[in-house]
């Protein structure tokens, strides 16, 4: 009887270890600039490079909420000019318009990027998977002062929004030079 209990416990430990191995995250960023906490930031629309409608707008809203939660006081969110769920357009022209909008808001920085993955993986588990790139642009000189890329897959019982928020929070903390908890 005791051997059966030990065997069951060992199988449970192996199962939990196997589930933990399924999830992973990778984040790469440049060095964080010394940002003035009073500087205004414009969160621009993110390119949606996925087949999921409105993924860019979802991530834009999450970024705005996280920046506010981390103490960025003056924040502007670019209104969506998307006419459909999966826009196709002139990226350079769209970026120039977005940067002009950010300057009109008197922002010092513009945060933009792309959503490169936003889905549940196909299979029995249906694990969520997300991937992002972010760029912080100094609107005074037009140069990128920080960039980051992150991707992650979660557990089968985790939602896309939960995984996305966690990964974006890690990126925002690196941007703002905050340690993760």
C-alpha positions in Angstrom: 0.0 0.0 0.0 2.8 2.4 0.9 4.6 1.6 -2.3 1.5 2.5 -4.3 1.3 5.9 -2.5 4.9 6.6 -3.3 4.4 5.6 -6.9 1.4 7.9 -7.2 3.3 10.8 -5.6 6.2 10.3 -8.0 3.9 10.3 -11.0 2.2 13.5 -9.7 5.6 15.2 -9.3 6.6 14.1 -12.8 3.4 15.4 -14.3 3.8 18.8 -12.6 7.4 19.0 -13.8 6.3 18.1 -17.3 3.6 20.8 -17.3 6.1 23.4 -16.1 8.5 22.5 -18.9 5.7 23.2 -21.4 5.6 26.9 -20.6 8.4 29.3 -21.4 9.2 33.0 -21.9 12.0 34.8 -23.6 12.7 38.5 -23.3 15.4 40.5 -25.0 15.8 44.3 -24.6 18.3 47.0 -25.2 19.6 49.1 -22.2 17.0 51.2 -20.7 17.3 55.0 -21.1 17.1 57.3 -18.2 13.5 58.5 -18.6 12.1 61.5 -16.8 9.1 60.1 -15.0 7.2 63.4 -15.8 7.7 62.9 -19.5 4.6 62.4 -21.6 4.3 59.1 -23.5 2.1 58.4 -26.4 1.1 54.8 -26.9 0.8 54.3 -30.6 -1.2 51.6 -32.5 0.8 48.4 -32.7 1.1 46.5 -36.0 -1.0 43.3 -35.9 1.1 40.7 -37.6 -1.2 37.9 -36.5 -4.3 36.4 -38.0 -6.2 37.4 -34.8 -8.5 40.4 -35.3 -7.8 43.4 -33.1 -4.8 41.9 -31.4 -2.9 45.2 -31.9 -5.6 47.2 -30.2 -5.8 44.8 -27.3 -2.1 45.0 -26.6 -2.1 48.8 -27.0 -4.7 49.0 -24.2 -2.8 46.6 -22.0 0.4 48.7 -22.5 -1.4 51.9 -21.6 -2.8 50.3 -18.4 0.5 48.9 -17.4 2.4 52.1 -18.0 -0.2 53.9 -15.8 0.1 51.3 -13.1 3.9 51.7 -13.1 3.6 55.4 -12.5 3.8 57.0 -16.0 1.6 60.0 -15.3 1.0 61.6 -18.7 -0.2 59.2 -21.2 -1.9 59.5 -24.6 -3.4 56.6 -26.5 -3.5 56.9 -30.3 -7.1 56.5 -31.5 -7.5 53.5 -33.7 -7.8 54.4 -37.4 -8.3 50.8 -38.3 -11.2 50.2 -40.7 -11.1 46.5 -40.4 -9.9 43.8 -38.0 -6.8 42.9 -40.0 -5.5 46.1 -41.6 -3.1 46.2 -44.5 -1.4 49.5 -45.3 1.6 51.5 -45.9 3.6 51.0 -42.7 6.0 53.9 -43.3 3.2 56.4 -44.1 1.1 55.1 -41.1 4.1 55.5 -38.8 4.8 59.1 -40.0 1.1 59.9 -39.3 1.3 58.3 -35.8 4.5 60.1 -34.9 2.9 63.4 -36.0 -0.1 62.7 -33.9 2.1 61.9 -30.9 4.0 65.2 -31.4 0.7 67.1 -31.5 -0.1 65.6 -28.1 3.1 67.2 -26.9 4.5 63.7 -25.9 8.2 63.4 -25.4 8.2 59.7 -26.3 6.2 57.4 -28.5 5.8 53.7 -27.7 5.0 51.4 -30.7 5.8 48.0 -31.9 4.1 44.8 -33.2 2.0 41.9 -32.1 3.7 38.9 -33.8 1.8 36.0 -32.1 -1.5 35.9 -30.3 -3.2 32.5 -30.3 -3.8 29.2 -28.6 -1.5 26.5 -29.9 -3.3 23.7 -31.7 -3.4 20.4 -29.8 -4.9 18.8 -26.7 -3.6 21.4 -24.3 -4.4 24.5 -26.3 -1.6 26.5 -24.7 -1.7 30.3 -25.2 1.2 31.9 -27.1 2.1 35.5 -27.5 4.9 37.5 -29.1 5.7 41.2 -29.1 8.2 43.8 -30.2 8.3 47.3 -28.7 10.2 50.5 -29.5 10.4 53.7 -27.6 11.0 56.6 -29.9 12.3 60.0 -28.7 10.1 62.4 -30.5 12.7 65.2 -30.3 15.1 63.5 -32.6 13.1 60.6 -34.0 15.6 58.0 -32.7 14.7 54.7 -31.1 16.0 54.9 -27.5 14.9 51.5 -26.3 13.6 48.3 -27.9 12.5 44.9 -26.7 11.2 41.7 -28.0 9.4 39.0 -26.0 7.6 35.8 -26.6 6.0 33.3 -24.3 3.8 30.2 -24.2 1.7 29.5 -21.2 -0.1 26.6 -19.5 -3.3 25.1 -21.0 -5.5 26.6 -18.3 -4.1 30.1 -18.7 -5.8 32.7 -20.8 -4.2 34.8 -23.6 -4.9 38.1 -21.8 -3.2 36.8 -18.6 -0.1 35.6 -20.4 0.0 38.8 -22.5 -0.3 41.0 -19.5 2.5 39.1 -17.7 4.9 39.4 -20.6 4.1 43.0 -21.4 4.5 43.8 -17.7 8.0 42.3 -17.8 8.9 44.5 -20.9 7.5 47.6 -19.3 9.5 47.0 -16.1 12.7 46.6 -18.1 11.9 49.8 -20.0 11.3 51.7 -16.7 14.3 50.1 -15.0 12.1 48.4 -12.4 13.0 45.0 -10.9 10.5 42.2 -11.3 8.7 40.8 -8.3 
